[in-house]
Amino acid sequence: MASYTELLEKTAERNGSISCFGMDPAIEKIPVKGSNNCERIAKFYSEILAAVADKIAAVKPNYAFFAQYGLDGLRAMEAVIAAAKKKKLPVILDAKRGDIGKSSEAYSKEVFGIWKADAVTVSPYMGMDSVAPFIQWCGKGKGVYVLVRTSNPGAADLQQLQLKNGKDVFMETAAKVAEWHKDGVGAVVGATNTTELERIAKFFAASGKRMPLLIPGVGSQGGSAKDVAAVLRKIYGNTMMHRINSSSAISYAYEKTGSSDYVGAAEKAVDGLNSEIGL
Amino acid sequence: MASYTELLEKTAERNGSISCFGMDPAIEKIPVKGSNNCERIAKFYSEILAAVADKIAAVKPNYAFFAQYGLDGLRAMEAVIAAAKKKKLPVILDAKRGDIGKSSEAYSKEVFGIWKADAVTVSPYMGMDSVAPFIQWCGKGKGVYVLVRTSNPGAADLQQLQLKNGKDVFMETAAKVAEWHKDGVGAVVGATNTTELERIAKFFAASGKRMPLLIPGVGSQGGSAKDVAAVLRKIYGNTMMHRINSSSAISYAYEKTGSSDYVGAAEKAVDGLNSEIGL
C-alpha cells in the first residue's frame, strides 16, 4: 500500500501543483440554488472541483464550516469528499482534533472510517497519547498533520512562549512531532510568518524525516504563496510533498469579479496560485 | 437571562450534587436492542438519565464517541441532549475544539446553535482568537471550559514544560484563561493529579473570578473523587459551581455486577460518586 506521503508526491507530479483547495462553506456566499444546504454546498464545490481537479494537489474540507449546518452540512461534506476522491485528490480533513487516547481513537474512526479522509489535522496540547491513535492509521496509508505554528494572530499566546531550555513552545512541539514521526506524519505551519516557517522547515529537513507540511494562511489571511514557495525551494529544492492551502480566495473569487461565474473565477484563482508558487 | 455559572449553581443546589455524567457510547457495551445505532444509544442513555437525573448536576456527551458512528451517532447525541435538557440538566459538549477565528465561530454555531449544548470544552493551543468566538456566547448564557491541565499521561508532553518566566505551560494557560475571563468561562483540570489541581484552583480562587472547573478523570482513569472533593472544599468551601465527571464508570457499571441491569447499576454508581464527593 502506498503511504500518504507517496500519495502526496504522486498527485503533485501528475498535476504539476502543490496547491491545496480549502473548502469553507458559507451558505450566504454560495450562489447556487437547491432545495437544501446539503444540495447547494455539494453542487457548488463539485462544479469547482470538476474545473480545477487537475490543477490542484489536495483538497482540505474544514469540518467546522460544514458542521455549522448540522447533519445537512455533514452530508454535503461526505459528498464533497467523495467527489474529490473520484478525482484521485488527497483529502485533508481540517478538524484540529485532540483528546485523551480513547476519545482520539473514536475521532480517528470518524475521520478515516466514516468520512474516508486521507489525512487529518490534530492539536498537540494534550500530548503524545492524544495524537498516537491518529498516527496509528499512518500504517494504513493515512496522514496526520500536527499543529505546530498556526497562521492566526493568537498563535503567539502559547506557541511563541519561551521555554526554560531556550526553545519556543512551537519549536518544542516541532521536536515532539519529529520524535513521534512515522511516514505520513506532517505538520501545520502557517504562511503568515515565513521566518518561523523557515526555522521549522529547516529543523524538519535536518531531522532527516519525511515531514509533509500543510501551509494555510495565504489569500484572505494575508500570507504570500510566493514567499512560502521561496522558503520551501531554498530548503527542500523542488519537493512535491508539501501543500500550500488557499480557501476562500478560491471558492469566493467570483465576488471580486462582478460576475456570478464562480467556477471560472475559482479556476483563475487556482491558476494564479500555481503561478505564484511557480513549481 | 441566567448566566451559565448560575445554571450550574442552581442545578447543584436543586439536586444536592456536583457530579457530571459523561456519555461515551461504545456500541459493543450497550445491551439494548434497536434497529440502528441511533436508537440503541439514545434509548440506553435516556433510560439511565430517567433514573439519575435528580442525582446529578450536568451531563457531558463526548462528541468523539457519538461521531464515530457517523450521522447515526450524531442523531443519537441530539436525542440525548434533548433528554438531558428536558430534565433541566446543563449539557457540556465535550468537543475540545479550537481553530482560527472564523472556524471557531463556525464550531460555536454548531455546538450552541445546532446541538443546543449549554457549554463546550475548547483547546487553547491556537490562542485567544481561537477561543474568543466561543466566549462570545457567554453573554447568551453559554459556558466555555478551556483545557488547562488534562487528565491523560500525555498532558506532561507540552502542558508541564517549564517556561523561561518560571511558570509551567499549564499555569501560563491558566493565567491566560483568567485574563480572557467572562462569566461563564471555566477550565478543564484533570482529577488524576490533585497537586496540580490544587495549584490551579488556588490561582483561580485568588484571581477573584468565578471560574467553574470541569474535572474529568475519576473512575476508569484512576482519579479519586474523594481527593478531588477535598481539594475543592479546602479552597472553595462548599461551592456548587464545579463539576466532577465520571463517564464509563457510570454507563458501564453493570459490567462489573454480572447482571444486565444497566440502569440500576448506573444509579448505584452515581450514588457512590455522590457519597464519595460528600457534598
Interface residues (C-beta under 8 A of the other chain):
Chain A: D24 N62 A64 F65 A67 Q68 Y69 G70 L71 L74 R75 D94 K96 R97 G98 D99 I100 G101 K102 S103 S104 A106 Y107 K109 E110 G113 I114 S123 P124 Y125 M126 G127 M128 D129 S130 V131 A132 L147 T150 S151 N152 P153 G154 A155 A156 D157 L158 Q159 L161 Q162 L163 K164 N165 V169 E172 T173 K176 Q221
Chain B: D24 N62 A64 F65 A67 Q68 Y69 G70 L71 L74 R75 D94 K96 R97 G98 D99 I100 G101 K102 S103 S104 A106 Y107 K109 E110 G113 I114 S123 P124 Y125 M126 G127 M128 D129 S130 V131 A132 L147 T150 S151 N152 P153 G154 A155 A156 D157 L158 Q159 L161 Q162 L163 K164 N165 V169 E172 T173 K176 Q221
